[in-house]
Amino acid sequence: MSGFFLLAVLPGLKYAAKTDFLIYLLAGIGVAAFGFAGIGVAPAAMNPIGGWVLLLAAIVTFYAGVAAVLAGAGVDVPCGKPFFKKR
């Protein structure tokens, strides 16, 4: 359920930076993969896939966190333009 909640938040992030969108997308996929493997719906081979996807989410989260700290110090670190443009 938690993975689906993270994925359900994505429409609200369509105008956010790419890093924010990717964090929720990757975390939702990873948590959902672990959940499906945990309850037996998906094979146990989903666990490594979920782990790698969550590792990617952690790397993007680390980058976004460093960018936020540096932004507070006045250093502009690019986090990507939004995937969708406002009309």
C-alpha positions in Angstrom: 0.0 0.0 0.0 2.8 2.4 0.8 4.3 2.0 -2.7 0.9 2.9 -4.3 0.6 5.9 -2.1 4.0 7.2 -3.2 3.0 6.6 -6.8 -0.4 8.3 -6.3 1.4 11.5 -5.2 3.1 11.8 -8.6 0.4 13.9 -10.3 0.9 16.5 -7.7 4.6 16.6 -8.5 4.3 17.0 -12.2 5.4 20.6 -12.1 8.2 20.0 -9.5 11.9 19.5 -10.3 12.9 16.3 -11.9 14.7 15.2 -8.8 11.6 15.4 -6.7 9.5 13.5 -9.3 12.2 10.8 -9.6 12.5 10.3 -5.8 8.8 9.5 -5.5 8.7 7.4 -8.7 11.6 5.3 -7.8 10.7 4.9 -4.1 7.1 3.9 -5.1 8.3 1.3 -7.5 10.9 -0.1 -5.0 8.5 -0.2 -2.1 5.8 -1.8 -4.2 8.2 -4.4 -5.5 9.2 -5.3 -1.9 5.6 -5.4 -0.8 4.5 -7.7 -3.6 7.4 -10.1 -3.0 6.7 -10.0 0.8 3.1 -11.1 0.5 3.9 -13.7 -2.1 2.1 -12.1 -5.1 5.4 -11.7 -6.9 8.4 -14.0 -6.9 11.2 -13.5 -4.5 13.3 -12.4 -7.4 11.6 -9.0 -7.1 13.6 -8.3 -3.9 16.9 -7.5 -5.7 15.0 -5.3 -8.2 13.3 -3.4 -5.4 16.6 -3.0 -3.7 18.4 -1.6 -6.8 15.5 0.8 -7.4 15.5 2.0 -3.8 19.3 2.5 -4.1 18.7 4.8 -7.1 16.0 6.6 -5.1 18.5 7.1 -2.3 21.2 8.5 -4.6 18.7 11.0 -6.1 17.5 11.9 -2.6 21.1 12.5 -1.5 21.7 14.7 -4.5 18.5 16.7 -3.8 19.4 17.1 -0.1 22.9 18.4 -0.9 21.4 20.7 -3.5 18.9 22.1 -0.9 21.7 22.6 1.7 23.9 24.4 -0.9 20.9 26.5 -2.0 20.7 27.8 1.6 24.3 28.8 1.3 23.7 30.6 -2.0 25.1 28.0 -4.4 22.8 27.1 -7.2 22.8 23.4 -8.0 20.6 22.3 -10.9 17.9 19.8 -10.0 16.3 19.6 -13.5 13.4 21.3 -15.1 9.9 19.9 -14.5 8.8 17.1 -16.8 5.6 19.0 -17.6 5.2 22.6 -18.4 2.4 24.7 -16.9 -0.1 26.0 -19.4 
